[in-house]
Structures are given as C-alpha cells and as structure tokens.
Amino acid sequence: MTAPRLPEAPDQGPVAEQMRARRGGRLSTLDRLLLHSPPVAEGWNALLGALRSRTTLPADLRELVVLRVAVLNDAAFEWISHEPIARRAGLADLQLRVLRAESAGSEPVWSPVQAAVLAFTDAATRSVAVPDEVFAAVRRHLDDRQVVELTALVGAYAMVSRFLVALEVPPPDGEIAG
C-alpha cells in the first residue's frame, strides 16, 4: 500500500472523538488527514454524517450517486469503501458493473428514478450545470427536500473524491463505516 501525500495527523482530541463516534470507533486514513485542520474535519464530519444517515433519499439512490462520482473522478478509495454499502442497499452485480461504463445511464438496468438520478449525477459532476430536461426528470421522482439532498450529495462526494485523489489517499481494505 502506498502512503498519501501528507502524513496522518494525530488522532486525538474532541473532533477525532466525534469522527470516531460516527465511524463506529475507527478512523480512516481520510479522517486522519482531515484532522490536520480540526475545523475542516469537524464540518466535514457533520456534513457527511448528515448525508449518509439523515436524508430522505433511499439508500440505493445515495449509494448510486456515491459510486458514480467515484467512477467519474477516479476515486478508488470511494468505490471500495462504498461498494459493500451499495450491495446492501440493493444494487445488483450487473448494476455495479454497468456503473463503471462511460454510458452507464443508457443501459437498461435502472429503474426510472435511478436513471434520472444517474443522469443528474453525471451532469452535475461532469459539467456542473444540470440541463433542464435532466432536472425535470429528477423532479418527476423527488420532492423539494430530496432534490436539495441529491444536489448536496453529488457536490459533497465530488469534494470527497477530489480530496482523496489530490492527496493520493490509498484505498482501504474494504468498507468504511459511517
């Protein structure tokens, strides 16, 4: 396993304890890098904790977004840590394989809401702007709160993937809790 571009920060203090509580007692390399800036780590922990456990988006849609952003931004850490969660959320082997394809959204393996969310994720990640027809497709399936949660989820995991890739954080051995 290679090392990230920065050394890991000490994993002590109140912010480390907040992160540990969300993660079920264990900190990841990602967490230890964030702890170089306790205010950033604290905000990150709160935002990602809310997005992972306190939204109204169904788990399959949440994990579809996380994994697609991981693919689009080449963030192996993100894929490896979320694939088991996606499986538990109901994404099938075929869907996980298709998700890695350039034209994943055009494959007939998605429910209508999954296809709409995938198109939204692709647009928001690739070009930031979401075309009116893509937005309208999402609106047919999601209420106002869920659209806000979806948009924040795509943006947050774009942030996560960019952090991981820029600092060359090596992939974990498997799922990362919380």
Secondary structure, DSSP 8 states (H G I E B T S, - for coil): ----SS------SHHHHHHHHHTTT---HHHHHHTTSHHHHHHHHHHHHHHHHS-SS-HHHHHHHHHHHHHHTT-HHHHHHHHHHHHHTT--HHHHHHHTSTTGGGSTTS-HHHHHHHHHHHHHHHTS---HHHHHHHHTT--HHHHHHHHHHHHHHHHHHHHHHHTT----SS----
